[in-house]
Amino acid sequence: MGSVVISLDAELGWGFHDLPNPPSERVEAGRRGWSVLLDLFSEYDIPATWAVVGHLLLDRCDGEHADHPAPDGWFERERGDWRDREDLRFGPDLVRETLESDVDHEFASHSFSHVLFGRPETDRELAVAELERSIEIATDWNQSVKSFVYPRNDVGHRDVLADHGISAYRSKSPTGYGVRCMFDLTVLNRSILVEPTIDEHGLVDIPASIFLFGFEGHARTVAESVWEDPMVALARYGIDEAATNDGVFHMWLHPNNLTHERDDRRMRAILAYLDQRRSETDLTVETMADVACRITGVSTVADGHPTVSWN
């Protein structure tokens, strides 16, 4: 019997601040999507791993970050175009709602300012600063951080994670996105389940299975007009496989992927089906920290669940 994991890259504006032309629709959808997902997870009592950009836990800053070893210009959009967009730079209200939820969500890290850890320009000093600042702010919120989701899935400096008490991280999916994923599953007959492993740093590597918004645009519209939402079909396939086989079905997304009501319907359909199969079988829903505890046999706290309280 397998399990299902859902991880989210919770970033608001920080997921796009380094891009020359941020996608405005998704930038503006971050808060909406975050709230919709919290409501859906509560409705179906499904826990998720919320990997949060550390800067969102702040309620103010000068935008300078003088002690941070980021490259020149890294915080330029925060100081410039988004200087008056506190709704994109800060999110303590959303983080608080997540931690106050009746659902046992996991609080995880998505770095401090969405630095790409796998890029050559991200040296060890910068990786350490990003992680240390995230953990420092989380500690102020009475949160322990045991899981890490790399910005843009750009894996690097895993030794830094291990040195700072991280237990697990999400790595890239062994299958492609969208049409490629469907080809891999149907034509190549690959399993959609992944097998967590312990890497050379003692970290639990939990690969993604599918990105829930990897089939968009015109192709999605055509598919939905003829059949059904292809990502819902893939998610049901993965949930069914996890209900009958060993392994983890690991879905991931960003809150800002929920830009329209049809995106809400996608998530509702997936979570409703997961809830149904969970009630019919021994299928379990885990957070990334739960998986790490199960794989290593080491509990993060006494009851085996990550800390999700705040002061």
N, C-alpha and C positions, 0 to 999 in steps of 0.2 A: 504494500500500500504506500502510495506516495503522498506528497503534500503540495500545497499551492502557496506561493509567495508573491506579494505585490509590493513593489518598491516605487517610490515617487521622487523625482528630482524637483524639490520645492525651492524656487529661486526668484520668482517675480522678475524684476528688471535685470538682475545680475546674470541671468542666463544669456543676455544679449548685449550687455553694455560694451563689449569689446568689438562688436560688429559695426562696420561702416554704415550699414543700412538695416537696422533691426526690423524684424517683421512686426509692424505696428499692431496687427490684429491679435497676434499671440502675446505681445507685450501687454496689451490692455486687458487680456483675458485671464491673466494670472490669478487675480484675487477672486474673480467669479468662479473659475474652475476649482480653486482651493476650497471654497465654501460648498460648492456642489458636491465635491468628492467627500468632504467630511459628512455631509448629510446622508449620502448614499452608503458610506461605510457604517454609519450609525444605524441606518434603517435595516441593514442586513447583518449587523454585528460582525463585521469583517475587519480584522486588524491589518494594518499595513506598516511598512517601514517608510517613514517620512524623512528623507535625507534633505536637510535644510541648510541653505547657505547661511553661514554664521552672521553675516552683516544684518540679516533680517531680524535678529534678536535685539538689535540696538533700536533705540527710539530717537537717537540724534547722533550726529558726528559732523565734523567740520569739512569732511571730504578730502582732507589732506593726507592722513595716514602716514605721517612723517617717519615713523619708526618701522614702517613696513617695507621690506626690500623688493617691492614690485618694480617692474620696468617703468621707465619714464612714460607718463601718459596713461598708465593703467587705470587710474581713477578719474580720468579726464571727463568722461560723460557724467559721472556723479557730481563733479564740480561745475560742469557746464550745462549741457542740454537738460539734464535731469535734476538740476539744483533745487527746483521747486516741485519736484515730483517725489515727495516723501512716500507716496503710495507704492512706488516702484523700488525705493531704496530700503525701506523699513517694513517690518511685518510682525511686530510683537503681538498685535491683536490676533493675527491668524495663528501664530505659534501657540498663543495662550489657548485659543479655542481647540486646537489639536490636542494639547496636553490635558485639557479639561474634559475631553470626550469620555463618554462611558466605555468606549472601545479601547482595548489595551494596545494602542499604537506604540510603535517603537520610534523614539527620537534618534536620528542618525545625522551624520555630517555630510555635507556636500561642498566642503571647503569653506573658507571665510569669504572669498570674493570671486569664486568661480574660476580660479587659475587652472590651466590645463597642465596636469602633472606630467604627462608624457612628452611634452614638447622640449626640445633641446634647451630653449631659453629658460626653462623652469629648473633652476639648479636646486641643490639640496637645501640651501639656506631659505629659499622662497617656499619650498614645500613644507619645511619645518615651521616657518612663520604662519603659513596658512592653517596648518593643523593646530598649532599651539594656540593661536588666537581663537579658533573655533571652539576648542576645548575649554579655554578660559571663560568665554562668554557662556557656554553651556553650563559650566560649573556655577556661574552666577545665577543661573536659572534652576539650580539643583538637578541638573541632568548629567548622567554619565553617557559617554559616547562609545559604543562598541562596534558600530558598523559605519562603513564609509562608501559613498557612491562617487566615483570619479566624474568631474565635470566633462560632459560630452564623451563619457566612457573612455577617456584617454588615460589609460593605466600607466602609472609610473611611481617611482620612489616608494615601493611597497615596504622597504625597510623602515622608512619614516613612520608609516602606519604602525608597524610592529613595535617600534621604539616608544610609541605614545599610547599603547594599551588598546589599540583597535583589534577586534577579533575577526572581522569579516569584511569583505568588499565584493562589489558586483563587477564581474568582468563581462566582456562582450559575448553576444550570442553566437553559438556555433553555426547558426543558420543566418541567412540574409534577412533583409527587411522586405515587407510587402510581397510583391510577386515572386521575388527570389525565395522568400521563406516558403511560400506555397509550393514552388517548384521542388525545393529541397524535401519537403514533407511528402508530396504526392508522387513525384517522379523518382526521386532518389530514395524514398521510403525511410527517411531519417526520423528518429524519435524527436518529439518536441520537448521531452524531459531532459533535464541536465543533472549532472552528478557533482555535488559539491566536493571539493578536495582541499587538502591542507598543503599549502605551498611551502617553499623552502624557508620562508620567514615565520612559519607557524600560523599564518593567516588562513582563514577558511575562504576559499575562492568560490563564490556562488554565481555562476554564469547566468546571464539573462536567457530566457527562452524566446520571448517575443516582445517587441515594442508595439504597444497597442495602437499606435497611430502611425504605423509604417505603411499604410495603404490609403492614401488620401487623394484629393484633387479629382480630376475628371474620371480616373479609373475607378475610384470609389463610387462616384455618382452613377456611372454606368452599371457597375456590379449591383448596387442597391436597387436599381430600377428593374433588373432582370431577376436577381436571386434575393440575396440578403446582404447585410453588412459582412464583408469577408473577414474582418477582424473578430467579429462575434463568433463566426463559424470556427475560426482558428482557436479562439479562446475555449470554446466548448470542446473542441477536439483535445486540447491540452488538458482541460479539467477531467475529461473522461479517461484520458490516458493515465493521469495521476491517480484516479480512483481505482485503477485496476493493476497498476505496475509500480515498482519501486522507482524513486527518483523525485525530482522537484520540478514543478511547472512554475517558472518565474516570469511573471508579467511586469512590465514597467512602463511608466509614462510620466509626463509633466502635468501639473495642474493647468498650465497654460495651453495644453492641447484641447481643452474643452472650450472651444470658441463659439459653438452654436448648440442649439437644443438637440440636434441629431447626435452630437458627441455625448451629451448627457444620456441619450437613449442607448448609445453603445455601451456605456459603463453600467447603466442600470441592467441591461440584458445580461451582461457578463456576470455581474455580482449576484443577480437573481439566480442564474444557473448554478453558480458556485455554491450558493446557499442551499439550493435544492439538492445538489449532489452530495453535499456535506451531510445533509439530513438523511439521505438514503444509504450512505456508505460510511466507512471508517475514515474517509478522506479528512485530512486536517489542513487548517490554514495556519501558516507560520510567518513570523517576521524573520528578517535576516539574522537577528541575534538568536532567535530560537533555533535556527538551523545550525549556527555556530556552536551553540550549547550542545545540541544533539550530536554533532560530528566529533567534537573534542571531548565531550563528557565533562566540560568545565562550565559551571553555572555563573552567570554574571552577577546574580544576587541570590538570596537564599531560595526563592521559589522558582528560579530558573528563567525568569522573565526580566527584560530590561527595565530600568527605572523610568517611569513616565509621570512623575509628580513634579510640582513646581512650587516655589514659594512666592 
